[in-house]
Protein backbone atom coordinates (compact mmCIF):
# COMPACT_ATOMS: atom_id res chain seq x y z
CA UNK A 1 0.00 0.00 0.00
CA UNK A 2 2.79 2.39 0.85
CA UNK A 3 4.47 1.69 -2.48
CA UNK A 4 1.23 2.21 -4.43
CA UNK A 5 0.65 5.48 -2.57
CA UNK A 6 4.15 6.66 -3.45
CA UNK A 7 3.65 5.79 -7.10
CA UNK A 8 0.30 7.57 -7.12
CA UNK A 9 1.80 10.71 -5.61
CA UNK A 10 4.67 10.70 -8.11
CA UNK A 11 2.25 10.20 -11.02
CA UNK A 12 0.05 13.00 -9.74
CA UNK A 13 3.03 15.30 -9.40
CA UNK A 14 4.21 14.49 -12.94
CA UNK A 15 0.74 15.16 -14.37
CA UNK A 16 0.60 18.44 -12.46
CA UNK A 17 3.95 19.51 -13.92
CA UNK A 18 2.78 18.61 -17.42
CA UNK A 19 -0.34 20.70 -16.87
CA UNK A 20 1.69 23.67 -15.62
CA UNK A 21 3.98 23.37 -18.66
CA UNK A 22 1.01 23.46 -21.03
CA UNK A 23 -0.46 26.43 -19.18
CA UNK A 24 2.76 28.44 -19.56
CA UNK A 25 3.20 27.50 -23.23
CA UNK A 26 -0.41 28.25 -24.18
CA UNK A 27 -0.41 31.48 -22.19
CA UNK A 28 2.78 32.47 -24.01
CA UNK A 29 1.14 31.83 -27.38
CA UNK A 30 -2.11 33.57 -26.45
CA UNK A 31 -0.69 37.08 -26.83
CA UNK A 32 1.60 36.35 -29.76
CA UNK A 33 -0.38 38.75 -31.93
CA UNK A 34 0.79 41.71 -29.81
CA UNK A 35 4.18 41.76 -31.51
CA UNK A 36 5.12 45.31 -30.60
CA UNK A 37 5.35 44.38 -26.92
CA UNK A 38 7.93 41.62 -27.41
CA UNK A 39 9.58 42.41 -30.75
CA UNK A 40 12.90 43.75 -29.44
CA UNK A 41 13.23 40.96 -26.90
CA UNK A 42 12.57 38.55 -29.78
CA UNK A 43 15.36 40.16 -31.84
CA UNK A 44 17.79 39.97 -28.91
CA UNK A 45 16.99 36.32 -28.31
CA UNK A 46 17.34 35.47 -32.01
CA UNK A 47 20.75 37.10 -32.12
CA UNK A 48 21.84 35.32 -28.94
CA UNK A 49 20.65 31.90 -30.12
CA UNK A 50 22.21 32.33 -33.55
CA UNK A 51 25.51 33.36 -31.97
CA UNK A 52 25.74 30.40 -29.60
CA UNK A 53 24.45 27.67 -31.96
CA UNK A 54 25.64 28.44 -35.51
CA UNK A 55 29.27 27.38 -35.09
CA UNK A 56 28.54 24.31 -32.91
CA UNK A 57 25.93 23.06 -35.36
CA UNK A 58 28.49 23.21 -38.18
CA UNK A 59 31.09 21.42 -36.08
CA UNK A 60 28.58 18.70 -35.21
CA UNK A 61 27.16 18.26 -38.71
CA UNK A 62 30.46 17.95 -40.59
CA UNK A 63 31.70 14.80 -38.83
CA UNK A 64 28.16 13.45 -38.62
CA UNK A 65 27.70 13.58 -42.38
CA UNK A 66 31.17 12.15 -42.88
CA UNK A 67 30.43 9.27 -40.50
CA UNK A 68 27.18 8.42 -42.27
CA UNK A 69 28.92 8.50 -45.63
CA UNK A 70 31.78 6.36 -44.36
CA UNK A 71 29.58 3.67 -42.83
CA UNK A 72 26.94 3.57 -45.55
CA UNK A 73 29.53 3.91 -48.30
CA UNK A 74 31.43 0.83 -47.16
CA UNK A 75 28.22 -1.22 -47.01
CA UNK A 76 27.00 0.11 -50.36
CA UNK A 77 30.35 -0.64 -52.00
CA UNK A 78 30.20 -4.23 -50.76
CA UNK A 79 26.75 -4.50 -52.34
CA UNK A 80 27.93 -2.89 -55.57
CA UNK A 81 25.89 0.29 -55.10
CA UNK A 82 28.47 2.88 -54.11
CA UNK A 83 26.54 5.69 -55.80
CA UNK A 84 23.67 5.16 -53.36
CA UNK A 85 25.69 6.74 -50.56
CA UNK A 86 24.61 10.23 -51.59
CA UNK A 87 20.97 9.19 -51.29
CA UNK A 88 21.49 7.80 -47.80
CA UNK A 89 23.39 10.89 -46.62
CA UNK A 90 20.90 13.44 -47.93
CA UNK A 91 17.79 11.51 -46.91
CA UNK A 92 19.13 11.00 -43.39
CA UNK A 93 20.21 14.62 -43.07
CA UNK A 94 16.99 16.13 -44.37
CA UNK A 95 14.48 13.81 -42.72
CA UNK A 96 15.99 13.25 -39.28
CA UNK A 97 19.41 14.75 -38.57
CA UNK A 98 18.69 18.40 -39.42
CA UNK A 99 15.69 19.00 -37.11
CA UNK A 100 17.13 16.89 -34.29
CA UNK A 101 20.56 18.52 -34.39
CA UNK A 102 19.12 22.03 -34.46
CA UNK A 103 16.68 21.27 -31.64
CA UNK A 104 19.28 19.62 -29.41
CA UNK A 105 21.68 22.52 -29.85
CA UNK A 106 18.89 25.01 -29.16
CA UNK A 107 18.07 23.07 -25.99
CA UNK A 108 21.67 22.53 -24.89
CA UNK A 109 23.17 25.93 -25.67
CA UNK A 110 20.20 28.29 -25.77
CA UNK A 111 17.72 26.51 -23.51
CA UNK A 112 20.15 26.21 -20.63
CA UNK A 113 20.83 29.95 -20.85
CA UNK A 114 17.09 30.67 -20.89
CA UNK A 115 16.52 28.50 -17.83
CA UNK A 116 19.35 30.09 -15.87
CA UNK A 117 18.28 33.62 -16.87
CA UNK A 118 14.62 33.19 -15.91
CA UNK A 119 15.58 31.14 -12.84
CA UNK A 120 17.84 33.97 -11.67
CA UNK A 121 15.00 36.43 -12.18
CA UNK A 122 12.74 34.09 -10.20
CA UNK A 123 14.99 33.82 -7.15
CA UNK A 124 15.48 37.61 -7.17
CA UNK A 125 11.67 38.03 -7.21
CA UNK A 126 11.80 39.96 -10.48
CA UNK A 127 8.91 37.92 -11.85
CA UNK A 128 6.77 38.82 -8.85
CA UNK A 129 7.77 42.47 -9.24
CA UNK A 130 6.63 42.37 -12.88
CA UNK A 131 3.26 41.02 -11.80
CA UNK A 132 2.94 43.78 -9.19
CA UNK A 133 3.50 46.33 -11.99
CA UNK A 134 0.73 44.64 -14.06
CA UNK A 135 3.24 43.17 -16.50
CA UNK A 136 2.63 39.54 -17.38
CA UNK A 137 6.07 37.84 -17.16
CA UNK A 138 4.94 35.06 -19.51
CA UNK A 139 4.00 37.51 -22.25
CA UNK A 140 7.10 39.60 -21.74
CA UNK A 141 9.69 36.80 -21.33
CA UNK A 142 8.31 33.47 -22.54
CA UNK A 143 6.58 34.54 -25.75
CA UNK A 144 9.63 36.10 -27.46
CA UNK A 145 11.86 33.23 -26.38
CA UNK A 146 9.57 30.58 -27.83
CA UNK A 147 9.25 32.38 -31.17
CA UNK A 148 12.99 33.09 -31.27
CA UNK A 149 13.89 29.46 -30.57
CA UNK A 150 11.50 28.18 -33.25
CA UNK A 151 12.79 30.71 -35.79
CA UNK A 152 16.46 29.92 -35.20
CA UNK A 153 15.77 26.17 -35.17
CA UNK A 154 14.28 26.48 -38.66
CA UNK A 155 17.22 28.60 -39.82
CA UNK A 156 19.74 26.05 -38.52
CA UNK A 157 18.33 23.22 -40.66
CA UNK A 158 19.94 24.40 -43.93
CA UNK A 159 23.28 24.75 -42.10
CA UNK A 160 23.03 21.16 -40.85
CA UNK A 161 22.16 19.86 -44.32
CA UNK A 162 24.94 21.85 -46.01
CA UNK A 163 27.61 20.89 -43.48
CA UNK A 164 26.56 17.24 -43.38
CA UNK A 165 26.51 17.01 -47.17
CA UNK A 166 29.98 18.55 -47.27
CA UNK A 167 31.30 15.96 -44.82
CA UNK A 168 29.63 13.17 -46.76
CA UNK A 169 31.07 14.49 -50.03
CA UNK A 170 34.60 14.45 -48.62
CA UNK A 171 34.49 10.83 -47.50
CA UNK A 172 32.38 9.49 -50.35
CA UNK A 173 34.13 11.30 -53.22
CA UNK A 174 37.64 12.11 -51.97
CA UNK A 175 38.27 9.05 -49.81
CA UNK A 176 36.11 6.32 -51.37
CA UNK A 177 36.49 7.39 -55.00
CA UNK A 178 32.83 7.86 -56.00
CA UNK A 179 32.41 10.42 -58.77
CA UNK A 180 30.84 13.76 -57.81
CA UNK A 181 28.09 13.27 -60.39
CA UNK A 182 27.09 9.93 -58.92
CA UNK A 183 27.11 11.38 -55.41
CA UNK A 184 24.77 14.27 -56.21
CA UNK A 185 22.59 12.24 -58.58
CA UNK A 186 22.01 9.70 -55.83
CA UNK A 187 21.46 12.49 -53.33
CA UNK A 188 18.54 13.91 -55.30
CA UNK A 189 16.93 10.64 -56.35
CA UNK A 190 14.97 9.97 -53.13
CA UNK A 191 14.45 13.46 -51.71
CA UNK A 192 11.13 15.18 -52.37
CA UNK A 193 9.90 18.64 -51.45
CA UNK A 194 7.60 17.31 -48.74
CA UNK A 195 10.66 15.97 -46.88
CA UNK A 196 12.01 19.48 -46.53
CA UNK A 197 8.64 20.90 -45.50
CA UNK A 198 8.24 18.31 -42.75
CA UNK A 199 11.82 18.89 -41.60
CA UNK A 200 11.22 22.63 -41.21
CA UNK A 201 7.93 21.95 -39.44
CA UNK A 202 9.61 19.56 -37.01
CA UNK A 203 12.38 22.09 -36.30
CA UNK A 204 9.76 24.76 -35.68
CA UNK A 205 7.87 22.55 -33.23
CA UNK A 206 11.09 21.42 -31.50
CA UNK A 207 12.15 25.04 -31.01
CA UNK A 208 8.87 25.78 -29.23
CA UNK A 209 9.32 22.71 -27.07
CA UNK A 210 12.89 23.61 -26.10
CA UNK A 211 12.04 27.21 -25.18
CA UNK A 212 8.79 26.30 -23.44
CA UNK A 213 10.42 23.67 -21.22
CA UNK A 214 13.37 25.97 -20.47
CA UNK A 215 11.12 28.87 -19.45
CA UNK A 216 8.85 26.61 -17.40
CA UNK A 217 11.75 25.11 -15.45
CA UNK A 218 13.22 28.56 -14.85
CA UNK A 219 9.93 30.00 -13.59
CA UNK A 220 9.24 27.08 -11.23
CA UNK A 221 12.75 26.29 -9.94
CA UNK A 222 13.65 26.27 -6.24
CA UNK A 223 14.58 29.72 -4.95
CA UNK A 224 18.29 29.06 -4.57
CA UNK A 225 21.35 28.87 -6.83
CA UNK A 226 21.27 25.08 -6.48
CA UNK A 227 17.66 25.10 -7.64
CA UNK A 228 18.61 27.01 -10.78
CA UNK A 229 21.36 24.51 -11.57
CA UNK A 230 18.99 21.58 -11.13
CA UNK A 231 16.39 23.31 -13.29
CA UNK A 232 18.92 23.70 -16.12
CA UNK A 233 19.75 20.00 -15.97
CA UNK A 234 16.09 18.97 -15.81
CA UNK A 235 15.13 21.28 -18.69
CA UNK A 236 17.77 19.77 -20.97
CA UNK A 237 16.80 16.17 -20.15
CA UNK A 238 13.05 16.79 -20.47
CA UNK A 239 13.53 18.62 -23.77
CA UNK A 240 15.55 15.76 -25.22
CA UNK A 241 12.86 13.26 -24.21
CA UNK A 242 10.03 15.34 -25.68
CA UNK A 243 11.93 16.09 -28.89
CA UNK A 244 12.63 12.42 -29.60
CA UNK A 245 9.04 11.48 -28.74
CA UNK A 246 7.50 14.12 -31.00
CA UNK A 247 10.01 13.30 -33.73
CA UNK A 248 8.86 9.67 -33.73
CA UNK A 249 5.18 10.65 -33.82
CA UNK A 250 5.58 13.19 -36.63
CA UNK A 251 7.79 10.85 -38.69
CA UNK A 252 5.37 7.95 -38.27
CA UNK A 253 2.39 10.07 -39.37
CA UNK A 254 4.37 11.47 -42.31
CA UNK A 255 5.48 8.04 -43.56
CA UNK A 256 1.91 6.77 -43.31
CA UNK A 257 0.63 9.73 -45.33
CA UNK A 258 3.55 9.84 -47.80
CA UNK A 259 5.30 6.47 -48.16
CA UNK A 260 9.03 6.75 -49.01
CA UNK A 261 9.99 6.62 -52.66
CA UNK A 262 12.02 3.72 -54.00
CA UNK A 263 14.93 3.86 -56.39
SVG drawing of the C-alpha trace seen along z (x, -y; Angstrom):
<svg xmlns="http://www.w3.org/2000/svg" viewBox="-5 -49 46 56">
<polyline fill="none" stroke="black" stroke-width="0.4" points="0.0,0.0 2.8,-2.4 4.5,-1.7 1.2,-2.2 0.7,-5.5 4.1,-6.7 3.6,-5.8 0.3,-7.6 1.8,-10.7 4.7,-10.7 2.3,-10.2 0.0,-13.0 3.0,-15.3 4.2,-14.5 0.7,-15.2 0.6,-18.4 3.9,-19.5 2.8,-18.6 -0.3,-20.7 1.7,-23.7 4.0,-23.4 1.0,-23.5 -0.5,-26.4 2.8,-28.4 3.2,-27.5 -0.4,-28.2 -0.4,-31.5 2.8,-32.5 1.1,-31.8 -2.1,-33.6 -0.7,-37.1 1.6,-36.4 -0.4,-38.7 0.8,-41.7 4.2,-41.8 5.1,-45.3 5.4,-44.4 7.9,-41.6 9.6,-42.4 12.9,-43.7 13.2,-41.0 12.6,-38.6 15.4,-40.2 17.8,-40.0 17.0,-36.3 17.3,-35.5 20.8,-37.1 21.8,-35.3 20.7,-31.9 22.2,-32.3 25.5,-33.4 25.7,-30.4 24.5,-27.7 25.6,-28.4 29.3,-27.4 28.5,-24.3 25.9,-23.1 28.5,-23.2 31.1,-21.4 28.6,-18.7 27.2,-18.3 30.5,-18.0 31.7,-14.8 28.2,-13.4 27.7,-13.6 31.2,-12.1 30.4,-9.3 27.2,-8.4 28.9,-8.5 31.8,-6.4 29.6,-3.7 26.9,-3.6 29.5,-3.9 31.4,-0.8 28.2,1.2 27.0,-0.1 30.3,0.6 30.2,4.2 26.7,4.5 27.9,2.9 25.9,-0.3 28.5,-2.9 26.5,-5.7 23.7,-5.2 25.7,-6.7 24.6,-10.2 21.0,-9.2 21.5,-7.8 23.4,-10.9 20.9,-13.4 17.8,-11.5 19.1,-11.0 20.2,-14.6 17.0,-16.1 14.5,-13.8 16.0,-13.2 19.4,-14.8 18.7,-18.4 15.7,-19.0 17.1,-16.9 20.6,-18.5 19.1,-22.0 16.7,-21.3 19.3,-19.6 21.7,-22.5 18.9,-25.0 18.1,-23.1 21.7,-22.5 23.2,-25.9 20.2,-28.3 17.7,-26.5 20.1,-26.2 20.8,-30.0 17.1,-30.7 16.5,-28.5 19.3,-30.1 18.3,-33.6 14.6,-33.2 15.6,-31.1 17.8,-34.0 15.0,-36.4 12.7,-34.1 15.0,-33.8 15.5,-37.6 11.7,-38.0 11.8,-40.0 8.9,-37.9 6.8,-38.8 7.8,-42.5 6.6,-42.4 3.3,-41.0 2.9,-43.8 3.5,-46.3 0.7,-44.6 3.2,-43.2 2.6,-39.5 6.1,-37.8 4.9,-35.1 4.0,-37.5 7.1,-39.6 9.7,-36.8 8.3,-33.5 6.6,-34.5 9.6,-36.1 11.9,-33.2 9.6,-30.6 9.3,-32.4 13.0,-33.1 13.9,-29.5 11.5,-28.2 12.8,-30.7 16.5,-29.9 15.8,-26.2 14.3,-26.5 17.2,-28.6 19.7,-26.1 18.3,-23.2 19.9,-24.4 23.3,-24.7 23.0,-21.2 22.2,-19.9 24.9,-21.8 27.6,-20.9 26.6,-17.2 26.5,-17.0 30.0,-18.5 31.3,-16.0 29.6,-13.2 31.1,-14.5 34.6,-14.5 34.5,-10.8 32.4,-9.5 34.1,-11.3 37.6,-12.1 38.3,-9.0 36.1,-6.3 36.5,-7.4 32.8,-7.9 32.4,-10.4 30.8,-13.8 28.1,-13.3 27.1,-9.9 27.1,-11.4 24.8,-14.3 22.6,-12.2 22.0,-9.7 21.5,-12.5 18.5,-13.9 16.9,-10.6 15.0,-10.0 14.5,-13.5 11.1,-15.2 9.9,-18.6 7.6,-17.3 10.7,-16.0 12.0,-19.5 8.6,-20.9 8.2,-18.3 11.8,-18.9 11.2,-22.6 7.9,-21.9 9.6,-19.6 12.4,-22.1 9.8,-24.8 7.9,-22.6 11.1,-21.4 12.1,-25.0 8.9,-25.8 9.3,-22.7 12.9,-23.6 12.0,-27.2 8.8,-26.3 10.4,-23.7 13.4,-26.0 11.1,-28.9 8.9,-26.6 11.7,-25.1 13.2,-28.6 9.9,-30.0 9.2,-27.1 12.7,-26.3 13.6,-26.3 14.6,-29.7 18.3,-29.1 21.3,-28.9 21.3,-25.1 17.7,-25.1 18.6,-27.0 21.4,-24.5 19.0,-21.6 16.4,-23.3 18.9,-23.7 19.7,-20.0 16.1,-19.0 15.1,-21.3 17.8,-19.8 16.8,-16.2 13.0,-16.8 13.5,-18.6 15.5,-15.8 12.9,-13.3 10.0,-15.3 11.9,-16.1 12.6,-12.4 9.0,-11.5 7.5,-14.1 10.0,-13.3 8.9,-9.7 5.2,-10.6 5.6,-13.2 7.8,-10.9 5.4,-7.9 2.4,-10.1 4.4,-11.5 5.5,-8.0 1.9,-6.8 0.6,-9.7 3.5,-9.8 5.3,-6.5 9.0,-6.7 10.0,-6.6 12.0,-3.7 14.9,-3.9"/>
</svg>
